[in-house]
Amino acid sequence: EGKTHYDVLPEMASRWKAIQQRCLQGSIEKNEEDTFIRADGSKEWLRWEIHPWHKADGEIGGIIMFTEVITERKRATEMFKYQFENSPDIILIINRYHKIEAINRSIPGAIPPEELIGMDSIDILPIDSQDITREALEKCFTTGKNQEIEVAIRDEIWARSRFVPIITEGVVSHVMVFSTDTTIRKRAELELANTLLQLENRVKERTKELTDKNISILDSIKYAKRIQVGLLTSPSQLIEIFPKSFLISLPRDIVSGDFFWSHQQHHKKFIVVADCTGHGVPGALMSVIGNNLLDQIIVNEQVEDPSEILQLLDIRLKQAVRNDRDEVKDGMDLTLCVVDTYKNEIQFAGANNSL
């Protein structure tokens, strides 16, 4: 108080005379970019307005100066501007009509940033990315909430974009978009997805091959079953010899190493139930060998003694499988009964099966 404005803001002294003269002529002067240095040497930003002061008779009697220190706001603006210009992300400010009002750097593969000002932010994107971007932008404007999406901003160039509303007087006036390049990660994801798809296709191909082979093998085994059934004794022959008999046969592997054999020779009836080593095809082959040997010994050679039958069967089975090892693993466990209808007697012999 008591000092002139030249004393308060000496750095503005050169401008004051012209400003004061215009004010005394009725002009309103204002500025928001002036600075001054405090006594402690710190720099401050000042916003000021100067209005002419009218006396009661209407004449201008002086000037009134309104001032506001805007240092914090100015520093925040400068910081935002610095971050805006130096951010590694692409930052856009978009208005309510989707037009670009500011952009800090060029979108890869697009025109220079200064030429993007005023362009529609949706139109500059690939067609496949436009709908999802428009939807996120509209949600940000209407809800005032952040949105986040990942889209291609150019062919084979991807970015994750975060939409942040800028609220002015309670209304979302603009949206700030922060876009981070995710191309390397996205390409890795796409490459991984493609690799997984190729592996899946290979698995499908291998599965089909295995399925086809399995069907072929099953067809062969089913055909082998028909052959086996044709070579072995039929259930009807069993019932003819033993009218009150029954048969349960439930092969685990379609063809079986379990078999029965029956025959009637004069007043003697023969019945054999055998369990060959192995399952499936190996067991089935053994069953056919055993069946044929029983035909040779009992039917052709007419051997009737159960123990002699088993001794001959053991010898010829070893010869049939050509197994010259000390430990015989290929063979069969069986039960043999001979029913003499004249004497009303049953004779029994068993290989690894007791009476």
FIVEXTOR-862494 format. One record per residue (C-alpha): residue number from 1; y, z, x. Coordinates in pm, whole numbers, plus 50000, padded with zeros to 5 digits. Example, Ala and Ser with C-alpha at 12.3 -4.5 7.8 and 13.67 -1.06 7.14 Angstrom:
! residues 2
<atom i="1" Y="49550" Z="50780" X="51230"/>
<atom i="2" Y="49894" Z="50714" X="51367"/>
! end
This chain:
! residues 355
<atom i="1" Y="50000" Z="50000" X="50000"/>
<atom i="2" Y="50336" Z="49904" X="50132"/>
<atom i="3" Y="50187" Z="49637" X="50359"/>
<atom i="4" Y="50225" Z="49265" X="50305"/>
<atom i="5" Y="49930" Z="49045" X="50232"/>
<atom i="6" Y="49988" Z="48892" X="50573"/>
<atom i="7" Y="49907" Z="49231" X="50723"/>
<atom i="8" Y="49587" Z="49272" X="50512"/>
<atom i="9" Y="49447" Z="48928" X="50581"/>
<atom i="10" Y="49624" Z="48800" X="50891"/>
<atom i="11" Y="49373" Z="48518" X="50933"/>
<atom i="12" Y="49498" Z="48373" X="50605"/>
<atom i="13" Y="49865" Z="48395" X="50695"/>
<atom i="14" Y="49892" Z="48026" X="50765"/>
<atom i="15" Y="49772" Z="47945" X="50413"/>
<atom i="16" Y="49959" Z="48214" X="50223"/>
<atom i="17" Y="50296" Z="48050" X="50200"/>
<atom i="18" Y="50161" Z="47739" X="50032"/>
<atom i="19" Y="49933" Z="47944" X="49804"/>
<atom i="20" Y="50218" Z="48178" X="49711"/>
<atom i="21" Y="50454" Z="47890" X="49642"/>
<atom i="22" Y="50207" Z="47723" X="49405"/>
<atom i="23" Y="50140" Z="48054" X="49231"/>
<atom i="24" Y="50513" Z="48120" X="49177"/>
<atom i="25" Y="50524" Z="47780" X="49011"/>
<atom i="26" Y="50256" Z="47886" X="48761"/>
<atom i="27" Y="49933" Z="47777" X="48935"/>
<atom i="28" Y="49616" Z="47991" X="48949"/>
<atom i="29" Y="49454" Z="47993" X="49291"/>
<atom i="30" Y="49101" Z="48108" X="49374"/>
<atom i="31" Y="48843" Z="48084" X="49650"/>
<atom i="32" Y="48502" Z="48233" X="49726"/>
<atom i="33" Y="48450" Z="48132" X="50086"/>
<atom i="34" Y="48707" Z="48339" X="50273"/>
<atom i="35" Y="48608" Z="48602" X="50523"/>
<atom i="36" Y="48782" Z="48891" X="50686"/>
<atom i="37" Y="48704" Z="49132" X="50967"/>
<atom i="38" Y="48702" Z="49504" X="50898"/>
<atom i="39" Y="48842" Z="49758" X="51139"/>
<atom i="40" Y="48490" Z="49829" X="51266"/>
<atom i="41" Y="48450" Z="49461" X="51351"/>
<atom i="42" Y="48206" Z="49375" X="51069"/>
<atom i="43" Y="48244" Z="49046" X="50889"/>
<atom i="44" Y="48285" Z="49042" X="50511"/>
<atom i="45" Y="48297" Z="48763" X="50253"/>
<atom i="46" Y="48568" Z="48777" X="49994"/>
<atom i="47" Y="48611" Z="48614" X="49658"/>
<atom i="48" Y="48967" Z="48617" X="49530"/>
<atom i="49" Y="49184" Z="48486" X="49248"/>
<atom i="50" Y="49564" Z="48482" X="49240"/>
<atom i="51" Y="49750" Z="48463" X="48907"/>
<atom i="52" Y="50126" Z="48438" X="48847"/>
<atom i="53" Y="50280" Z="48758" X="48700"/>
<atom i="54" Y="50516" Z="48699" X="48413"/>
<atom i="55" Y="50800" Z="48935" X="48329"/>
<atom i="56" Y="50894" Z="49029" X="47974"/>
<atom i="57" Y="51137" Z="48742" X="47949"/>
<atom i="58" Y="50859" Z="48501" X="48051"/>
<atom i="59" Y="50982" Z="48431" X="48396"/>
<atom i="60" Y="50745" Z="48461" X="48692"/>
<atom i="61" Y="50824" Z="48783" X="48869"/>
<atom i="62" Y="50548" Z="48783" X="49128"/>
<atom i="63" Y="50173" Z="48735" X="49173"/>
<atom i="64" Y="49861" Z="48939" X="49095"/>
<atom i="65" Y="49560" Z="48912" X="49327"/>
<atom i="66" Y="49207" Z="48997" X="49214"/>
<atom i="67" Y="48953" Z="49042" X="49495"/>
<atom i="68" Y="48579" Z="49109" X="49519"/>
<atom i="69" Y="48370" Z="49165" X="49828"/>
<atom i="70" Y="48067" Z="48936" X="49791"/>
<atom i="71" Y="47910" Z="48996" X="50132"/>
<atom i="72" Y="47565" Z="49099" X="50003"/>
<atom i="73" Y="47546" Z="48811" X="49759"/>
<atom i="74" Y="47666" Z="48569" X="50026"/>
<atom i="75" Y="47411" Z="48696" X="50276"/>
<atom i="76" Y="47136" Z="48671" X="50015"/>
<atom i="77" Y="47243" Z="48316" X="49940"/>
<atom i="78" Y="47250" Z="48228" X="50309"/>
<atom i="79" Y="46906" Z="48387" X="50356"/>
<atom i="80" Y="46767" Z="48196" X="50059"/>
<atom i="81" Y="46919" Z="47877" X="50193"/>
<atom i="82" Y="46765" Z="47940" X="50535"/>
<atom i="83" Y="46422" Z="48014" X="50385"/>
<atom i="84" Y="46456" Z="47717" X="50151"/>
<atom i="85" Y="46529" Z="47478" X="50437"/>
<atom i="86" Y="46282" Z="47624" X="50688"/>
<atom i="87" Y="45987" Z="47711" X="50469"/>
<atom i="88" Y="45659" Z="47542" X="50566"/>
<atom i="89" Y="45602" Z="47491" X="50194"/>
<atom i="90" Y="45755" Z="47217" X="49986"/>
<atom i="91" Y="46007" Z="47387" X="49755"/>
<atom i="92" Y="46157" Z="47215" X="49452"/>
<atom i="93" Y="46408" Z="47335" X="49195"/>
<atom i="94" Y="46346" Z="47162" X="48862"/>
<atom i="95" Y="46566" Z="47173" X="48553"/>
<atom i="96" Y="46468" Z="47189" X="48188"/>
<atom i="97" Y="46432" Z="46812" X="48173"/>
<atom i="98" Y="46184" Z="46810" X="48462"/>
<atom i="99" Y="46442" Z="46654" X="48695"/>
<atom i="100" Y="46453" Z="46756" X="49060"/>
<atom i="101" Y="46782" Z="46928" X="49146"/>
<atom i="102" Y="46689" Z="47041" X="49496"/>
<atom i="103" Y="46405" Z="46987" X="49741"/>
<atom i="104" Y="46373" Z="47114" X="50096"/>
<atom i="105" Y="46146" Z="46849" X="50246"/>
<atom i="106" Y="45980" Z="46523" X="50165"/>
<atom i="107" Y="45648" Z="46517" X="49983"/>
<atom i="108" Y="45396" Z="46354" X="50222"/>
<atom i="109" Y="45387" Z="45984" X="50166"/>
<atom i="110" Y="45688" Z="45991" X="49932"/>
<atom i="111" Y="46049" Z="45884" X="49975"/>
<atom i="112" Y="46303" Z="46104" X="50167"/>
<atom i="113" Y="46401" Z="46431" X="49993"/>
<atom i="114" Y="46762" Z="46328" X="49932"/>
<atom i="115" Y="46639" Z="46027" X="49736"/>
<atom i="116" Y="46415" Z="46248" X="49521"/>
<atom i="117" Y="46713" Z="46436" X="49377"/>
<atom i="118" Y="46751" Z="46345" X="49009"/>
<atom i="119" Y="46403" Z="46195" X="48981"/>
<atom i="120" Y="46146" Z="46315" X="48726"/>
<atom i="121" Y="45918" Z="46567" X="48899"/>
<atom i="122" Y="45616" Z="46451" X="48696"/>
<atom i="123" Y="45656" Z="46078" X="48758"/>
<atom i="124" Y="45636" Z="46114" X="49137"/>
<atom i="125" Y="45279" Z="46252" X="49112"/>
<atom i="126" Y="44955" Z="46054" X="49082"/>
<atom i="127" Y="44856" Z="45985" X="48719"/>
<atom i="128" Y="44553" Z="46217" X="48736"/>
<atom i="129" Y="44778" Z="46510" X="48831"/>
<atom i="130" Y="45056" Z="46458" X="48578"/>
<atom i="131" Y="44912" Z="46622" X="48266"/>
<atom i="132" Y="44808" Z="46948" X="48432"/>
<atom i="133" Y="45145" Z="46969" X="48613"/>
<atom i="134" Y="45342" Z="46903" X="48295"/>
<atom i="135" Y="45142" Z="47171" X="48113"/>
<atom i="136" Y="45206" Z="47430" X="48387"/>
<atom i="137" Y="45576" Z="47344" X="48397"/>
<atom i="138" Y="45616" Z="47376" X="48020"/>
<atom i="139" Y="45431" Z="47709" X="48016"/>
<atom i="140" Y="45667" Z="47840" X="48282"/>
<atom i="141" Y="45972" Z="47735" X="48080"/>
<atom i="142" Y="45844" Z="47864" X="47746"/>
<atom i="143" Y="45677" Z="48192" X="47856"/>
<atom i="144" Y="45890" Z="48281" X="48156"/>
<atom i="145" Y="45572" Z="48362" X="48350"/>
<atom i="146" Y="45450" Z="48233" X="48683"/>
<atom i="147" Y="45194" Z="47952" X="48676"/>
<atom i="148" Y="44965" Z="47826" X="48951"/>
<atom i="149" Y="44768" Z="47502" X="48982"/>
<atom i="150" Y="44608" Z="47284" X="49250"/>
<atom i="151" Y="44653" Z="46908" X="49222"/>
<atom i="152" Y="44671" Z="46595" X="49433"/>
<atom i="153" Y="45037" Z="46524" X="49514"/>
<atom i="154" Y="44946" Z="46198" X="49686"/>
<atom i="155" Y="44624" Z="46007" X="49739"/>
<atom i="156" Y="44389" Z="46242" X="49928"/>
<atom i="157" Y="44674" Z="46495" X="49980"/>
<atom i="158" Y="44631" Z="46820" X="49787"/>
<atom i="159" Y="44861" Z="47115" X="49728"/>
<atom i="160" Y="44845" Z="47450" X="49551"/>
<atom i="161" Y="45169" Z="47490" X="49355"/>
<atom i="162" Y="45320" Z="47809" X="49219"/>
<atom i="163" Y="45578" Z="47777" X="48941"/>
<atom i="164" Y="45838" Z="48058" X="48933"/>
<atom i="165" Y="46095" Z="48075" X="48649"/>
<atom i="166" Y="46466" Z="48110" X="48728"/>
<atom i="167" Y="46624" Z="48307" X="48443"/>
<atom i="168" Y="46994" Z="48264" X="48367"/>
<atom i="169" Y="47151" Z="48474" X="48089"/>
<atom i="170" Y="46805" Z="48556" X="47948"/>
<atom i="171" Y="46686" Z="48195" X="47939"/>
<atom i="172" Y="46466" Z="48003" X="48184"/>
<atom i="173" Y="46712" Z="47744" X="48308"/>
<atom i="174" Y="46517" Z="47617" X="48607"/>
<atom i="175" Y="46176" Z="47647" X="48768"/>
<atom i="176" Y="46122" Z="47684" X="49140"/>
<atom i="177" Y="45800" Z="47526" X="49265"/>
<atom i="178" Y="45637" Z="47637" X="49590"/>
<atom i="179" Y="45372" Z="47387" X="49705"/>
<atom i="180" Y="45136" Z="47473" X="49993"/>
<atom i="181" Y="44934" Z="47198" X="50157"/>
<atom i="182" Y="44562" Z="47259" X="50089"/>
<atom i="183" Y="44438" Z="46916" X="50197"/>
<atom i="184" Y="44215" Z="47037" X="50482"/>
<atom i="185" Y="44045" Z="47299" X="50265"/>
<atom i="186" Y="44018" Z="47064" X="49967"/>
<atom i="187" Y="43865" Z="46789" X="50178"/>
<atom i="188" Y="43616" Z="47043" X="50316"/>
<atom i="189" Y="43533" Z="47150" X="49959"/>
<atom i="190" Y="43490" Z="46789" X="49846"/>
<atom i="191" Y="43277" Z="46713" X="50151"/>
<atom i="192" Y="43066" Z="47021" X="50082"/>
<atom i="193" Y="43032" Z="46925" X="49715"/>
<atom i="194" Y="42930" Z="46574" X="49817"/>
<atom i="195" Y="42675" Z="46714" X="50064"/>
<atom i="196" Y="42535" Z="46946" X="49798"/>
<atom i="197" Y="42515" Z="46653" X="49555"/>
<atom i="198" Y="42327" Z="46447" X="49813"/>
<atom i="199" Y="42091" Z="46738" X="49878"/>
<atom i="200" Y="42042" Z="46783" X="49505"/>
<atom i="201" Y="41961" Z="46414" X="49468"/>
<atom i="202" Y="41716" Z="46437" X="49758"/>
<atom i="203" Y="41551" Z="46738" X="49598"/>
<atom i="204" Y="41525" Z="46544" X="49270"/>
<atom i="205" Y="41374" Z="46248" X="49454"/>
<atom i="206" Y="41126" Z="46471" X="49639"/>
<atom i="207" Y="41045" Z="46655" X="49317"/>
<atom i="208" Y="40979" Z="46323" X="49144"/>
<atom i="209" Y="40760" Z="46211" X="49435"/>
<atom i="210" Y="40566" Z="46536" X="49425"/>
<atom i="211" Y="40541" Z="46516" X="49046"/>
<atom i="212" Y="40411" Z="46159" X="49067"/>
<atom i="213" Y="40164" Z="46258" X="49339"/>
<atom i="214" Y="40058" Z="46562" X="49139"/>
<atom i="215" Y="40001" Z="46346" X="48831"/>
<atom i="216" Y="39801" Z="46103" X="49043"/>
<atom i="217" Y="39593" Z="46386" X="49192"/>
<atom i="218" Y="39537" Z="46542" X="48849"/>
<atom i="219" Y="39431" Z="46204" X="48710"/>
<atom i="220" Y="39182" Z="46171" X="48995"/>
<atom i="221" Y="39048" Z="46523" X="48939"/>
<atom i="222" Y="39017" Z="46462" X="48565"/>
<atom i="223" Y="38825" Z="46144" X="48639"/>
<atom i="224" Y="38608" Z="46341" X="48884"/>
<atom i="225" Y="38538" Z="46591" X="48605"/>
<atom i="226" Y="38408" Z="46312" X="48383"/>
<atom i="227" Y="38181" Z="46201" X="48668"/>
<atom i="228" Y="38067" Z="46560" X="48730"/>
<atom i="229" Y="37992" Z="46617" X="48362"/>
<atom i="230" Y="37794" Z="46295" X="48356"/>
<atom i="231" Y="37584" Z="46395" X="48658"/>
<atom i="232" Y="37508" Z="46754" X="48556"/>
<atom i="233" Y="37281" Z="46876" X="48277"/>
<atom i="234" Y="37438" Z="46832" X="47936"/>
<atom i="235" Y="37484" Z="47126" X="47697"/>
<atom i="236" Y="37279" Z="46938" X="47435"/>
<atom i="237" Y="36977" Z="46933" X="47669"/>
<atom i="238" Y="37015" Z="47308" X="47722"/>
<atom i="239" Y="37016" Z="47375" X="47347"/>
<atom i="240" Y="36719" Z="47146" X="47297"/>
<atom i="241" Y="36514" Z="47348" X="47548"/>
<atom i="242" Y="36656" Z="47687" X="47449"/>
<atom i="243" Y="36767" Z="47653" X="47082"/>
<atom i="244" Y="36929" Z="47997" X="47068"/>
<atom i="245" Y="37126" Z="47949" X="47391"/>
<atom i="246" Y="37504" Z="47922" X="47431"/>
<atom i="247" Y="37735" Z="47805" X="47708"/>
<atom i="248" Y="38077" Z="47925" X="47822"/>
<atom i="249" Y="38240" Z="47713" X="48095"/>
<atom i="250" Y="38608" Z="47769" X="48184"/>
<atom i="251" Y="38680" Z="47596" X="48518"/>
<atom i="252" Y="38984" Z="47730" X="48699"/>
<atom i="253" Y="39062" Z="47395" X="48866"/>
<atom i="254" Y="38944" Z="47138" X="48607"/>
<atom i="255" Y="38632" Z="47060" X="48810"/>
<atom i="256" Y="38411" Z="47353" X="48898"/>
<atom i="257" Y="38162" Z="47482" X="49154"/>
<atom i="258" Y="37977" Z="47672" X="48878"/>
<atom i="259" Y="37701" Z="47479" X="48706"/>
<atom i="260" Y="37381" Z="47524" X="48508"/>
<atom i="261" Y="37058" Z="47324" X="48527"/>
<atom i="262" Y="36772" Z="47313" X="48278"/>
<atom i="263" Y="36444" Z="47127" X="48249"/>
<atom i="264" Y="36112" Z="47147" X="48060"/>
<atom i="265" Y="35790" Z="47049" X="48228"/>
<atom i="266" Y="35477" Z="47085" X="48014"/>
<atom i="267" Y="35462" Z="47446" X="47897"/>
<atom i="268" Y="35724" Z="47568" X="48147"/>
<atom i="269" Y="36097" Z="47584" X="48094"/>
<atom i="270" Y="36339" Z="47607" X="48387"/>
<atom i="271" Y="36694" Z="47744" X="48372"/>
<atom i="272" Y="36934" Z="47779" X="48667"/>
<atom i="273" Y="37286" Z="47925" X="48674"/>
<atom i="274" Y="37463" Z="47866" X="49009"/>
<atom i="275" Y="37790" Z="47952" X="49178"/>
<atom i="276" Y="37876" Z="47719" X="49468"/>
<atom i="277" Y="38108" Z="47812" X="49753"/>
<atom i="278" Y="38461" Z="47683" X="49711"/>
<atom i="279" Y="38670" Z="47597" X="49408"/>
<atom i="280" Y="38788" Z="47274" X="49259"/>
<atom i="281" Y="38677" Z="46951" X="49426"/>
<atom i="282" Y="38478" Z="47112" X="49715"/>
<atom i="283" Y="38288" Z="47331" X="49470"/>
<atom i="284" Y="38229" Z="47036" X="49238"/>
<atom i="285" Y="38078" Z="46832" X="49523"/>
<atom i="286" Y="37844" Z="47122" X="49604"/>
<atom i="287" Y="37743" Z="47146" X="49238"/>
<atom i="288" Y="37642" Z="46779" X="49234"/>
<atom i="289" Y="37440" Z="46826" X="49556"/>
<atom i="290" Y="37267" Z="47135" X="49410"/>
<atom i="291" Y="37194" Z="46954" X="49084"/>
<atom i="292" Y="37036" Z="46660" X="49268"/>
<atom i="293" Y="36826" Z="46886" X="49492"/>
<atom i="294" Y="36692" Z="47070" X="49187"/>
<atom i="295" Y="36597" Z="46733" X="49035"/>
<atom i="296" Y="36411" Z="46640" X="49355"/>
<atom i="297" Y="36226" Z="46968" X="49395"/>
<atom i="298" Y="36134" Z="47050" X="49034"/>
<atom i="299" Y="36132" Z="46719" X="48848"/>
<atom i="300" Y="36016" Z="46477" X="49118"/>
<atom i="301" Y="35801" Z="46703" X="49334"/>
<atom i="302" Y="35700" Z="46931" X="49041"/>
<atom i="303" Y="35736" Z="47256" X="49237"/>
<atom i="304" Y="35710" Z="47538" X="48984"/>
<atom i="305" Y="35712" Z="47860" X="49187"/>
<atom i="306" Y="36067" Z="48010" X="49179"/>
<atom i="307" Y="36058" Z="48149" X="49533"/>
<atom i="308" Y="35931" Z="47821" X="49678"/>
<atom i="309" Y="36197" Z="47633" X="49486"/>
<atom i="310" Y="36471" Z="47847" X="49639"/>
<atom i="311" Y="36328" Z="47815" X="49992"/>
<atom i="312" Y="36321" Z="47434" X="49964"/>
<atom i="313" Y="36666" Z="47433" X="49808"/>
<atom i="314" Y="36804" Z="47640" X="50098"/>
<atom i="315" Y="36654" Z="47411" X="50364"/>
<atom i="316" Y="36764" Z="47087" X="50200"/>
<atom i="317" Y="37110" Z="47216" X="50122"/>
<atom i="318" Y="37168" Z="47287" X="50490"/>
<atom i="319" Y="37046" Z="46937" X="50574"/>
<atom i="320" Y="37270" Z="46786" X="50305"/>
<atom i="321" Y="37591" Z="46946" X="50432"/>
<atom i="322" Y="37489" Z="46897" X="50799"/>
<atom i="323" Y="37589" Z="47250" X="50889"/>
<atom i="324" Y="37427" Z="47343" X="51221"/>
<atom i="325" Y="37629" Z="47660" X="51275"/>
<atom i="326" Y="37458" Z="47993" X="51292"/>
<atom i="327" Y="37668" Z="48129" X="51008"/>
<atom i="328" Y="37623" Z="47917" X="50699"/>
<atom i="329" Y="37933" Z="47923" X="50479"/>
<atom i="330" Y="37848" Z="47630" X="50254"/>
<atom i="331" Y="37592" Z="47711" X="49987"/>
<atom i="332" Y="37547" Z="47868" X="49647"/>
<atom i="333" Y="37449" Z="48191" X="49477"/>
<atom i="334" Y="37211" Z="48132" X="49188"/>
<atom i="335" Y="36965" Z="48272" X="48938"/>
<atom i="336" Y="36642" Z="48084" X="48855"/>
<atom i="337" Y="36413" Z="48170" X="48566"/>
<atom i="338" Y="36086" Z="47996" X="48481"/>
<atom i="339" Y="35960" Z="48063" X="48126"/>
<atom i="340" Y="35586" Z="48008" X="48077"/>
<atom i="341" Y="35540" Z="47954" X="47701"/>
<atom i="342" Y="35158" Z="47974" X="47726"/>
<atom i="343" Y="35144" Z="48307" X="47910"/>
<atom i="344" Y="35464" Z="48428" X="47744"/>
<atom i="345" Y="35597" Z="48526" X="48091"/>
<atom i="346" Y="35923" Z="48482" X="48281"/>
<atom i="347" Y="35934" Z="48441" X="48658"/>
<atom i="348" Y="36261" Z="48515" X="48838"/>
<atom i="349" Y="36411" Z="48435" X="49176"/>
<atom i="350" Y="36770" Z="48498" X="49285"/>
<atom i="351" Y="36992" Z="48402" X="49576"/>
<atom i="352" Y="37252" Z="48680" X="49618"/>
<atom i="353" Y="37190" Z="48762" X="49250"/>
<atom i="354" Y="36957" Z="49044" X="49145"/>
<atom i="355" Y="36745" Z="49047" X="48835"/>
! end
